C-alpha cells in the first residue's frame, strides 16, 4: 500500500488481485476498505493465525505436476491417513500448495515423488487456507462485518472465487454474502491461476506486480504460460 500510494497517480488499473494476505492490499488500493481499516484487519488476521498454530499441521509447495496429479496425491494422503488435507493454492499450472495435517502431507508426498514431482515443506506454523483454521476464520468474519465497505475504484478479483464481486460503475452495497466471499479465503483455496491474468491480457492490459516480494512476479510469469 505504501508503494501504491506513490504509483496511484500514474497507474490506472483495469483490475487488481492480491495473493492471500495481498488480497487486503487490493482492498485498500481500490478503496473498498480504508487504509486504516485494512491495516487493522491485517493485524487481527496475523494475531488469529498465530493462535491456531499447531506443530502437527503444515503446508507444502508442489512443483512439476499438473492439477489432476496434485489433487490425486491429496486425495490419497487424506484417505490413507484419515487426516485433513486440501489443495490450498492454485498458483499456476505447475505450482500448487497443499495444506493439512503433516501425516497426510507426508503420505501425499510419496505419490508426488512417484509422479516425478517435488513437495517442498513450507516454513509455516499452521494449515492455512484449510478447514483446520475454521475457528479463527469465524472470528475474523465477525470482525469484517463491522467494517465500512465501499464501492471500489476498480474491480478486485477475489482469491476464493477468482471473480470480481462488485461492479465499480454501480452504487454497490456490500452484503453479508460479500463478507463471506472474502472470508472464505481463510479456509478455502487461493485460486490465483484462474483469476485475472488471461482476462486483463485479452483486454490489451499489461500485468504489473506492486510490492517488495518476488512471489507475485513468479506466479504472474508462470500464469502466462
C-alpha angles and dihedrals in degrees: 000000000000091000091045091054088063095044104040095089092056101036124068107190122210085201141333137217133183127206113238105305088015089069087080091056087058091049091052096043093050093048094242085124127022115249089248094053091044092056092046091050093049091050092052091045090055092048093050093046091052089053093057095051112134128179090218092057128074151140135240134195114232119207137182096025132100124238096264092053093048092049090048090053091048092050090051093048093051096044095042094054104024087232132127117269131158141167101257102181131030093192104158139335089278104029126070137154125218124202134193144075114350094235090059092044090054091049091049088049091065091058092044090053092047089054091052093251130129127239113196118188112230123224096244132125100222149026097265123187089029137099089258089084095047095124092056091045092054092052091046092050090054089054093047089054090063096055127096111253123199137191108268125246087225135004120285121205112219125222096227097052106018085226136102113255099203144034111238090204093062132068091252121191112204113230138193087269090060092050090051091049091053094044092050086076089075094062105018132066125283103240097199093143092060099044135083109330102086093039099050091043090052087057091055094257126141121228115239127186115211114195146062098264121089094212096089092048092052093048091047092053093047091045089061094059 
